[in-house]
Amino acid sequence: MVPVPPDVAFAVSQTTAPLRYRWDPFVREQRLLDGATRPGKGVRTFTRSRHGFVMVSQYVSFAPPTNVGMKMLRGPWFFEMFAGGWRFAAAEEAPGHTLATWRYSFRCRPAFLRPVAERLGHLLLGHDINRRIHAYARGCTDPVVLAAARQALEDGYGPAGR
C-alpha cells in the first residue's frame, strides 16, 4: 500500500534513469532501446541488476494507471523464461492510497537442475522483490520522485529521469 493515488503510483513505477536509481535498489543501469523516449507496449528495455546480470525485456502490456507487464527477450543463462507484471488499484479502505501488486514468474534451465534452481531462485528473487517493493513504497513518499512523477502526468505521461 502506498500513500498516493494509482496514477501517481504507476508513474513512479515507470520512472527512468537517473531518477529510477533514487528509489530502485535492484537496478544499476536501465535504458529504453530502439530510440524510445517513453515506456509503452512493445518498447524494449536494457537492465543491469545490482548483481551485474543483464536482461533485455519488452513491455507486453502498458495500461496507465492500472497495469504494466514485461517479458524477457534475452537474459541470464539460468533463466529459460522470465516475466513480470505490476498492478495498481485504488485502496478502498484508504482513500488516496494505492495497492501495488507485483508478480513475477520464471523458469530456470537446465531442466535437470530446475527443481533445485527454482527453489533457490524463489528465495533469492523473493528477497530482491521484497527489498524492491519496500524501496518503491519509500519512493512514493520521496518529494523529488513524486514531483517528477506528477510532472510526467501533467506532460501527458512519459515518466522521465528528471
C-alpha positions as CSV (number, residue, x, y, z in Angstrom):
1,M,0.0,0.0,0.0
2,V,1.4,3.4,-1.0
3,P,0.1,6.8,0.0
4,V,-0.6,8.1,-3.5
5,P,-3.4,7.6,-6.0
6,P,-3.0,5.0,-8.7
7,D,-1.9,7.4,-11.5
8,V,1.0,8.7,-9.4
9,A,1.9,5.2,-8.1
10,F,2.0,4.0,-11.7
11,A,4.1,7.0,-12.8
12,V,6.6,6.4,-10.0
13,S,7.0,2.8,-11.1
14,Q,7.8,3.9,-14.6
15,T,10.4,6.5,-13.8
16,T,13.6,6.1,-15.8
17,A,17.3,6.9,-15.2
18,P,18.6,8.7,-13.4
19,L,15.6,9.2,-11.2
20,R,14.9,5.5,-11.2
21,Y,18.1,4.9,-9.3
22,R,16.9,7.1,-6.5
23,W,14.3,4.6,-5.4
24,D,15.0,1.2,-7.1
25,P,17.8,-0.8,-5.3
26,F,17.6,-3.6,-7.9
27,V,18.5,-1.6,-11.0
28,R,22.1,-0.4,-11.5
29,E,21.6,0.6,-15.2
30,Q,18.4,0.8,-17.2
31,R,17.5,2.4,-20.5
32,L,14.9,2.2,-23.2
33,L,16.1,0.8,-26.5
34,D,15.5,1.4,-30.2
35,G,15.3,5.2,-29.8
36,A,12.2,5.0,-27.5
37,T,11.8,8.0,-25.2
38,R,8.9,6.7,-23.2
39,P,7.9,3.3,-21.8
40,G,5.0,1.7,-23.7
41,K,3.7,-1.6,-25.2
42,G,6.3,-3.1,-27.5
43,V,9.1,-1.0,-26.1
44,R,12.3,-2.9,-25.3
45,T,14.5,-2.1,-22.3
46,F,18.0,-2.9,-21.2
47,T,18.5,-3.5,-17.5
48,R,21.6,-4.4,-15.5
49,S,20.8,-5.6,-12.0
50,R,22.6,-4.9,-8.8
51,H,24.1,-8.4,-9.2
52,G,25.5,-7.5,-12.6
53,F,23.1,-9.6,-14.6
54,V,21.8,-8.1,-17.8
55,M,18.4,-8.5,-19.3
56,V,16.7,-7.2,-22.4
57,S,12.9,-7.2,-21.8
58,Q,9.9,-5.9,-23.7
59,Y,6.7,-4.3,-22.4
60,V,3.8,-6.7,-23.3
61,S,1.2,-4.5,-21.7
62,F,1.1,-0.9,-20.7
63,A,-2.2,0.5,-19.4
64,P,-1.7,3.5,-17.2
65,P,-2.7,3.8,-14.4
66,T,-3.7,0.2,-13.8
67,N,-1.0,-2.3,-15.0
68,V,2.2,-2.9,-16.8
69,G,3.7,-6.2,-17.9
70,M,7.0,-7.3,-19.4
71,K,8.8,-10.4,-20.7
72,M,12.4,-11.3,-21.0
73,L,13.8,-11.4,-24.5
74,R,17.4,-12.1,-23.5
75,G,18.8,-12.6,-20.1
76,P,21.0,-14.5,-17.7
77,W,21.8,-18.0,-18.9
78,F,19.9,-19.6,-16.0
79,F,16.5,-18.2,-17.0
80,E,14.7,-20.0,-19.7
81,M,11.7,-17.7,-19.2
82,F,11.1,-14.6,-17.1
83,A,8.1,-12.3,-16.9
84,G,6.6,-9.8,-14.6
85,G,3.5,-7.7,-14.1
86,W,2.7,-4.8,-11.8
87,R,-0.9,-3.8,-11.0
88,F,-2.1,-0.6,-9.3
89,A,-5.6,-0.4,-7.7
90,A,-7.2,2.3,-5.6
91,A,-7.2,1.1,-2.0
92,E,-10.9,1.0,-0.9
93,E,-10.0,1.1,2.7
94,A,-7.7,4.0,2.4
95,P,-8.8,6.8,0.0
96,G,-6.0,8.4,-1.9
97,H,-3.8,5.3,-1.5
98,T,-2.9,2.5,-3.9
99,L,-2.5,-1.2,-3.5
100,A,0.5,-2.1,-5.7
101,T,0.9,-5.8,-6.5
102,W,4.0,-7.1,-8.3
103,R,4.1,-10.6,-9.7
104,Y,7.0,-12.4,-11.4
105,S,7.3,-15.8,-13.0
106,F,10.3,-17.6,-14.2
107,R,11.6,-20.9,-15.3
108,C,15.2,-22.0,-14.8
109,R,17.4,-24.1,-17.0
110,P,18.9,-26.6,-17.5
111,A,15.8,-28.8,-16.9
112,F,17.6,-31.3,-14.8
113,L,18.5,-28.6,-12.3
114,R,15.1,-26.9,-12.4
115,P,13.7,-28.3,-9.1
116,V,16.6,-27.1,-7.0
117,A,17.4,-23.9,-9.1
118,E,13.8,-22.7,-8.9
119,R,13.5,-23.3,-5.1
120,L,16.7,-21.3,-4.7
121,G,15.5,-18.7,-7.2
122,H,12.3,-18.2,-5.3
123,L,14.3,-17.4,-2.1
124,L,16.8,-15.1,-3.8
125,L,14.4,-13.4,-6.1
126,G,11.8,-13.1,-3.4
127,H,14.3,-11.3,-1.2
128,D,15.2,-8.9,-4.0
129,I,11.5,-8.3,-4.8
130,N,10.7,-7.6,-1.2
131,R,13.5,-5.1,-1.0
132,R,12.5,-3.5,-4.2
133,I,8.8,-3.1,-3.4
134,H,9.7,-1.6,0.0
135,A,12.0,0.8,-1.7
136,Y,9.2,1.6,-4.2
137,A,6.9,2.4,-1.3
138,R,9.6,4.8,0.1
139,G,9.9,6.3,-3.4
140,C,6.2,7.0,-3.3
141,T,6.9,9.3,-0.3
142,D,10.1,10.9,-1.8
143,P,9.3,14.6,-2.7
144,V,11.8,14.5,-5.6
145,V,10.4,11.3,-7.1
146,L,6.8,12.4,-6.6
147,A,7.4,15.8,-8.2
148,A,8.9,14.1,-11.3
149,A,6.0,11.6,-11.5
150,R,3.4,14.3,-11.2
151,Q,5.2,16.4,-13.8
152,A,5.2,13.4,-16.2
153,L,1.5,13.0,-15.7
154,E,1.0,16.7,-16.5
155,D,3.1,16.3,-19.6
156,G,0.8,13.7,-20.9
157,Y,2.5,10.7,-19.2
158,G,6.0,10.0,-20.1
159,P,7.9,9.4,-16.8
160,A,11.4,10.5,-17.2
161,G,14.5,10.8,-15.1
162,R,14.5,14.4,-14.0
